[in-house]
Amino acid sequence: MPHVITQQCCNDATCVSVCPVNCIHPTPDEPGYARAEMLYIDPATCIDCGACTDVDVCPVDAIVPDFALTPATARYAELNAHYFDDSARTRYRRERVARRRPNNSGSSVGPLRVAIVGSGPSACYAADELTTTPGLDVEVHIFDRLPTPWGLVRYGVAPDHQRTKSATRTFERMADRPGVFFHLGVEIGTHLTHDELRTHHHAVIYAVGAPADKRLGIPGEDLPGSVSATDLVGWYNGHPDHADHVFDLSAERAVILGNGNVALDIARILTRDVEELARTDIADHALSALAGSGIREVVVVGRRDPAHAAYTTPELLGLAGLSTEVELTVDCPSAMDVNYPPNEFDQTSHSPTTLKAQIVDELAVQTTRGAMRRIVLRYLSSPAEILGDDRVRGIRLRRNEMHAAGNDRSAIRPTKVTDVLECGLVVRSVGYRGLPVPRLPFDIERGIIPNRNGQVVEPGTGEVRVGVYVAGWIKRGPSGVIGTNKQCSIETVERILDDHANGRLTPPAADSRSLLDLVRKRSPEAIDYEGWQRIDKVEQTAGQPAGRPRVKIVDVNGMVEAASTNPSYGNLYL
């Protein structure tokens, strides 16, 4: 029986390298990998060897034999098979293709010492690549301003996606390797400067993500009750910066502007049975608030039609799987009659684009009886104004229509038709952008640090910043899923190794011992990886009586206290 990749796919492509018949696509060197919603297994080529199902290969347990599919995941057999219906994909080579990794001993005296600012997926994939490169003597120092690692895996992935969170297994293996050191609770720009990092390392990688929200630029955007997705997601995931927020959930209707994966996550969390959420690692304060929520309807608003929605097909299928507890309805005026340009996509294929539209068609005629809450997927609408005097009372939406825009592409244009929806909560989920990093150039328009394949450059001149690199969303913008960051980070590490091998990196002027002393002086409550493991154990132990994966500590002082029984910060240097 062939194996099937399901919705938990992290896209990190580790499975690609172990497949003996090259049946998993797209591979990192094939067109479309960076934009792929997930990876797919060709059922005509799979030999059922099981190499891809090992936990070290698929950290999120997304690959299963087709006989083990459940009603909730059965659609993925079709999704995997139809991906290869496209004639362009039948030419994928069948032989196994191994990525060539540099055998790099470097030209500098002593180990290559690299600082990584941030500890989310892109940071951890970069550290993993550095510490598994053959022949490389390397020392990696990972800094994060929070006392906990893993970034968006801990604070961004929805609490009801626990299998997706298990991507941290890969990061935990990396963290246990010799030469990897964590400095948690250490903020660059506050406790240490960029110049001090450069003094102690050959290279510095900034993997700081895109923490800011894009603005709507419409009247009423700043009314009480108009909230950002960042604030709401951070709140229910127990992020210390957002844990003390209070959201008014008393109104019957909430509106989410944007229809990417985060928007669907929020819609699920606002409408799920609290008893189901109580089995997850959702923050206790959020669980309590949701138990008393008056929200009965969530409207998810997208500017375009279903075929061009921003969410991925797996996320849509996950939402459809809630149909027994949540009613799903579709509001899409004339979307089924869109006259797409003939070459925009093959409407007879089962590509992810057309499959999205097909699934929405099915949802449009689906009926659910007895559901307490409802999610409305509303397409071809844009926000014009958020209404209210003292707080959000409603929203004015403008209807859009699709039209052929040339170059075999369709586009939206506004109509004169507007609708008003009463609501008490508006969640702005229209994208993210990076923030400037002190002492580094910044592209304000794109919200990224200017770079060439991960190497930081000066805007305008293109002059290289020697020894300074970026990875993840601050490098390329907010796109992709967890595993997309792997190839992004590999590209950055390859630049570092090339600079190291060719003597372009300046050797550190100070040693690791002086770095540790400096961190201790500037941030006395800094936590190492052993300290994080103590926090982790406290949280997991607290969750066991209720059958939860963990009960999160949501304030920095509590995290420091949980780690404080570990007096050995920096012992590995001794």
Buried (B, 14 or more C-beta within 10 A) or exposed (E): EBBBBBBBBBBBBBBBBBBEBBBBBBBBEBEEBBEBBBBBBBBEBBEEEEBBBEEEBBBBEBBBBBEEBEEBBEBBBEBBBBBBEEEEBEEBEEEEBEEEBBEBEBEBEEBBBBBBBBBBBBBBBBBBBBBEBEEBBBBBBBBBBBBBBBBBBBBBBBBBBBBBBBBBBBBBBBBEBEBBBBBBBBBBEEBBBBEBBBBBBBBBBBBBBBBBBBEBEBEBBEBEBBBBBBBBBBBBBBBBBBBEBEBBBEBEBBBBBBBBBBBBBBBBBBBBBBEEBBBBBBBBBBBEBBEEBEBBBBBBBBBBBBBBBBBBBBBBBBBBBBBEBBBBBBBBBEBEEBEBBEEBBBBEBBBBBBBBBBBBBEBBEEEBEEBEBBBBBBBBBBBBBBBBEEBBBBBBBBBBBBEBEEEEEBBBEBEEEBBEBEBBBBBBBBBBBBEEBEBBBBBEEEBBBBBEEBBBBEEEEEEBBEBBBBBBBBBBBBEBBBBBBBBBBBBBBBBBBEBBBEEBBBEBEEEBEEBBBBBBEBBEBBBBBBBBBBBBEBBBEBBEEEEBBBBBBBEBEBBBBBBEEBEEBBEBEE
